[in-house]
Amino acid sequence: MRRRITIGILASAMVLIGLAVWLNVRRSSGLSSQVDLLSRLPNEPAAVLSIDFTILRRAGLLNAHNIPLEPEYKKFVDGAGFDYHRDLDSVVASFSGAGEFFVARGHFDWVKLRNYAIKQGGSCYDQLCRVQGSTPERRISFLPLRDNVIGLAVSTDDLAATRLRTPNSALTSQVPDTPVWLSVSGQVLSHPGALPEGIRVALSGLMETDRVLLTAGPGPHGIEAHLETTCRTLDGARTLESQLRTTAATLKEAATRNKTGDETLAAVLSAGSFGRDAKKVTATWRIDPAIIEGLTAGI
């Protein structure tokens, strides 16, 4: 009888241990993929950005530079102990009228992050920290979603980051398999004021389309960037294709006139290839890694 009781206790203990391990694995793996991260973003029309820094790092695109860091970024690195070259694995973000939302997986020193927020005049309660941004309407909030995942928001609402605590919806569209991509819905394109200035300028010629998808990743001849967009009308698609070709020709002429021989960004854009299938317009550019290193130098 005593032996049976001992075996029963051991069996129960094994079940409890197994259950605890399963729950722990489930919690830690709940945000293990880009799809998991994307599911935390608000379910609303937005420009959605995804970057897999692990793949970019393996490709040698995030190697440490000898160029000094920008002063503001260096201040953040020194204060928060976080450097995306080293500590960031992946990030997804959405940009809309409700604000800017980020979910990032990486290596975070939560004590330093909280102390940095407080030193900048912010406050932390429980797990949520809040800091005033560069303007009164830009209120920054962040909190840990896992030990290795942060949720951050820039919005008029200083509690906006709490929206990232739970999944908002299942993804209904296929997620690109490239390390970098940007998807912008037509609803957001028709209200460009909701987009960050850099994205707004880059997409200024695509405001009459239903959706824009930009992807970038390793290709057979280096890094390749692709554009795919669907226009509302056939005439609109023809016009857009013509505009892309005209812009490329103008840039190519300017590059030839300068005769510098440098692999500049303008030269890359001028060498793009373009196509159209009914209302869908596509473009492809090959990019030398040196250009990316130049654009990201000091940040």
Phi and psi in degrees as a GROMACS rama.xvg file:
@    title "Ramachandran Plot"
@    xaxis  label "Phi"
@    yaxis  label "Psi"
@TYPE xy
-61.436  -38.2763  ARG-2
-64.9876  -40.4652  ARG-3
-64.2581  -40.4822  ARG-4
-62.8967  -43.622  ILE-5
-61.0737  -45.4135  THR-6
-62.3624  -40.3228  ILE-7
-63.0894  -42.6997  GLY-8
-63.3571  -44.6628  ILE-9
-62.3128  -42.128  LEU-10
-63.2398  -42.7547  ALA-11
-63.7809  -40.7247  SER-12
-63.1648  -40.5529  ALA-13
-62.8152  -40.9333  MET-14
-62.7301  -45.0004  VAL-15
-63.7969  -42.5418  LEU-16
-62.4395  -44.3786  ILE-17
-61.101  -40.6234  GLY-18
-65.3921  -41.865  LEU-19
-63.3513  -43.0242  ALA-20
-62.9287  -43.2844  VAL-21
-61.9317  -43.6847  TRP-22
-64.3308  -40.2179  LEU-23
-65.3923  -42.2451  ASN-24
-64.0552  -40.8603  VAL-25
-63.7605  -41.9683  ARG-26
-64.3685  -45.0098  ARG-27
-72.7584  -23.7915  SER-28
-97.4541  1.4824  SER-29
-66.5986  -19.5664  GLY-30
-129.621  47.03  LEU-31
-93.3011  -12.5436  SER-32
-127.456  166.204  SER-33
-61.808  -35.302  GLN-34
-62.634  -40.187  VAL-35
-62.0885  -44.0148  ASP-36
-63.9831  -43.2244  LEU-37
-61.9166  -32.6882  LEU-38
-66.5917  -17.4829  SER-39
-83.7466  -17.0097  ARG-40
-68.6259  150.097  LEU-41
-56.367  141.731  PRO-42
-87.1606  83.9835  ASN-43
-158.073  158.336  GLU-44
-57.3393  129.719  PRO-45
-161.543  167.579  ALA-46
-90.1195  124.233  ALA-47
-114.83  128.124  VAL-48
-117.56  138.915  LEU-49
-135.043  130.539  SER-50
-134.622  125.265  ILE-51
-99.5629  98.2593  ASP-52
-71.0479  -25.5995  PHE-53
-62.108  -45.2896  THR-54
-65.9326  -42.0273  ILE-55
-63.7064  -37.3425  LEU-56
-65.9829  -41.5919  ARG-57
-64.0867  -29.8523  ARG-58
-80.6795  -0.346991  ALA-59
80.2865  17.5268  GLY-60
-90.7993  -8.34568  LEU-61
-121.95  27.2675  LEU-62
-64.6338  150.459  ASN-63
-61.2738  138.927  ALA-64
-100.783  153.484  HIS-65
-85.6882  -7.06091  ASN-66
-74.5677  134.373  ILE-67
-59.959  146.281  PRO-68
-73.2646  154.429  LEU-69
-59.3698  142.186  GLU-70
-54.581  -44.7483  PRO-71
-66.1697  -40.9008  GLU-72
-69.3722  -38.4022  TYR-73
-62.3675  -37.875  LYS-74
-62.4107  -41.495  LYS-75
-67.0016  -44.2769  PHE-76
-59.6452  -45.3867  VAL-77
-67.0479  -38.8299  ASP-78
-79.6661  -40.8863  GLY-79
-97.0391  -10.3927  ALA-80
67.9619  28.1766  GLY-81
-126.606  128.988  PHE-82
-133.939  117.865  ASP-83
-63.2775  -27.2864  TYR-84
-56.142  -33.8599  HIS-85
-108.828  -37.5283  ARG-86
-102.642  -15.1213  ASP-87
-95.8036  128.301  LEU-88
-96.4888  -45.9357  ASP-89
-161.218  157.801  SER-90
-148.853  144.033  VAL-91
-125.283  150.69  VAL-92
-149.072  152.224  ALA-93
-131.125  143.695  SER-94
-126.73  121.28  PHE-95
-153.597  -176.861  SER-96
-63.485  -22.274  GLY-97
-78.6952  -14.9795  ALA-98
135.23  -169.643  GLY-99
-113.474  126.865  GLU-100
-123.475  136.856  PHE-101
-131.945  137.566  PHE-102
-127.69  120.056  VAL-103
-130.187  141.318  ALA-104
-110.134  134.105  ARG-105
179.84  -148.268  GLY-106
-120.193  112.796  HIS-107
-121.7  137.532  PHE-108
-98.3403  95.8104  ASP-109
-65.4624  -32.6882  TRP-110
-64.6901  -45.894  VAL-111
-65.2298  -38.7095  LYS-112
-63.4653  -43.8258  LEU-113
-64.8219  -43.9975  ARG-114
-63.7917  -37.6096  ASN-115
-64.215  -42.8718  TYR-116
-60.8545  -43.593  ALA-117
-66.9  -39.9664  ILE-118
-65.3896  -25.5041  LYS-119
-86.5723  10.3835  GLN-120
91.689  8.05949  GLY-121
-88.7536  -168.544  GLY-122
-146.077  155.171  SER-123
-132.336  133.769  CYS-124
-135.862  126.967  TYR-125
58.6575  -118.708  ASP-126
-101.988  -11.0165  GLN-127
-90.8924  130.91  LEU-128
-116.97  145.194  CYS-129
-133.041  138.302  ARG-130
-140.54  141.423  VAL-131
-72.4563  134.5  GLN-132
-83.968  -162.415  GLY-133
-71.4383  -20.8182  SER-134
-132.732  159.702  THR-135
-55.934  -34.0527  PRO-136
-82.8123  -9.02964  GLU-137
-98.058  94.6945  ARG-138
-108.576  122.403  ARG-139
-97.6626  132.849  ILE-140
-136.361  145.649  SER-141
-151.575  158.093  PHE-142
-161.262  155.817  LEU-143
-77.0029  132.149  PRO-144
-96.2962  -28.2752  LEU-145
-148.055  173.308  ARG-146
-58.0493  -31.7641  ASP-147
-112.572  17.33  ASN-148
-135.067  130.08  VAL-149
-114.737  143.213  ILE-150
-112.576  128.419  GLY-151
-137.379  141.698  LEU-152
-136.433  146.62  ALA-153
-122.984  111.6  VAL-154
-157.344  172.443  SER-155
-72.8945  -17.3568  THR-156
-97.1373  117.237  ASP-157
-80.4505  6.7097  ASP-158
-110.526  11.597  LEU-159
-59.7457  -31.3324  ALA-160
-63.1405  -23.1789  ALA-161
-66.0988  -18.0685  THR-162
-67.2067  -16.232  ARG-163
-92.0414  0.539887  LEU-164
-67.7396  -34.0087  ARG-165
-125.934  154.394  THR-166
-59.0205  139.276  PRO-167
-96.9001  -33.528  ASN-168
-168.601  158.876  SER-169
-81.394  141.868  ALA-170
-72.3192  132.85  LEU-171
-102.492  -13.7827  THR-172
-110.426  156.447  SER-173
-71.3678  135.878  GLN-174
-87.8757  127.149  VAL-175
-57.9841  148.058  PRO-176
-98.4209  19.979  ASP-177
-93.9021  154.662  THR-178
-68.2537  -22.4879  PRO-179
-132.517  129.033  VAL-180
-153.92  153.329  TRP-181
-134.351  124.896  LEU-182
-119.962  128.037  SER-183
-126.527  124.261  VAL-184
-78.2607  157.184  SER-185
-62.3401  -33.4366  GLY-186
-62.3838  -37.2003  GLN-187
-75.5956  -38.4862  VAL-188
-61.4361  -32.1008  LEU-189
-76.3496  -10.9504  SER-190
-128.824  69.7738  HIS-191
-62.4352  -15.6633  PRO-192
-62.8477  -18.7941  GLY-193
-81.1003  -9.54723  ALA-194
-94.3987  148.51  LEU-195
-58.9681  152.728  PRO-196
-56.4558  -43.3514  GLU-197
-61.3142  -44.3045  GLY-198
-68.2641  -38.967  ILE-199
-61.6573  -43.3753  ARG-200
-66.6602  -42.9783  VAL-201
-63.5672  -31.3  ALA-202
-104.776  14.9938  LEU-203
-60.1976  -27.8993  SER-204
-90.6398  6.19291  GLY-205
-120.896  22.9605  LEU-206
-71.4676  -16.0864  MET-207
-99.7701  22.4839  GLU-208
-106.854  162.545  THR-209
-82.0504  -29.6103  ASP-210
-165.007  144.015  ARG-211
-124.169  131.872  VAL-212
-125.931  119.329  LEU-213
-112.765  128.967  LEU-214
-130.099  154.324  THR-215
-148.703  140.288  ALA-216
-176.906  176.945  GLY-217
-62.2614  138.295  PRO-218
-128.186  -178.048  GLY-219
-65.5183  -20.0998  PRO-220
-126.097  40.2324  HIS-221
108.477  -146.345  GLY-222
-90.0203  135.79  ILE-223
-121.543  136.518  GLU-224
-113.15  138.116  ALA-225
-126.1  142.196  HIS-226
-118.983  132.42  LEU-227
-136.801  125.261  GLU-228
-144.109  147.715  THR-229
-112.543  120.615  THR-230
-85.8825  161.33  CYS-231
-74.8355  -28.9969  ARG-232
-133.629  161.848  THR-233
-65.9408  -40.4251  LEU-234
-63.3137  -37.6918  ASP-235
-63.4764  -37.7748  GLY-236
-67.0231  -41.6257  ALA-237
-62.7215  -41.6636  ARG-238
-64.6564  -43.6936  THR-239
-63.5191  -44.4765  LEU-240
-59.6262  -41.8064  GLU-241
-64.4697  -40.6519  SER-242
-63.8962  -41.2128  GLN-243
-63.2211  -43.6637  LEU-244
-66.0372  -40.0608  ARG-245
-64.9831  -43.5413  THR-246
-61.7586  -43.245  THR-247
-62.552  -40.7918  ALA-248
-65.6137  -39.5812  ALA-249
-64.6488  -43.7589  THR-250
-65.1765  -39.145  LEU-251
-64.313  -41.2773  LYS-252
-63.4263  -41.121  GLU-253
-65.7945  -40.1587  ALA-254
-64.8003  -38.8376  ALA-255
-67.7189  -38.4486  THR-256
-66.6036  -37.2386  ARG-257
-72.2619  -33.6298  ASN-258
52.7624  41.8745  LYS-259
-84.8187  -26.6895  THR-260
78.5605  -1.51023  GLY-261
-76.318  148.403  ASP-262
-85.9685  73.8322  GLU-263
-83.7642  165.584  THR-264
-61.3919  -38.5563  LEU-265
-61.5226  -38.7951  ALA-266
-65.2632  -37.7348  ALA-267
-64.5805  -47.1471  VAL-268
-63.6698  -33.8221  LEU-269
-70.3402  -20.3088  SER-270
-96.8624  14.9894  ALA-271
-69.9089  156.289  GLY-272
-111.999  141.818  SER-273
-129.623  152.11  PHE-274
-153.533  166.552  GLY-275
-148.039  136.846  ARG-276
-130.625  98.4843  ASP-277
58.4322  -117.98  ALA-278
-87.46  -6.92954  LYS-279
-93.3579  128.787  LYS-280
-115.538  136.644  VAL-281
-128.8  156.135  THR-282
-149.852  149.528  ALA-283
-136.831  135.973  THR-284
-129.7  141.036  TRP-285
-98.6193  132.65  ARG-286
-124.035  127.836  ILE-287
-73.8069  134.133  ASP-288
-55.2601  -26.9669  PRO-289
-62.433  -31.1625  ALA-290
-68.1317  -42.7191  ILE-291
-63.7122  -41.8857  ILE-292
-60.8183  -38.1575  GLU-293
-67.5089  -39.542  GLY-294
-70.9276  -28.0163  LEU-295
-101.964  4.37507  THR-296
-61.7986  132.862  ALA-297
86.2754  3.24583  GLY-298
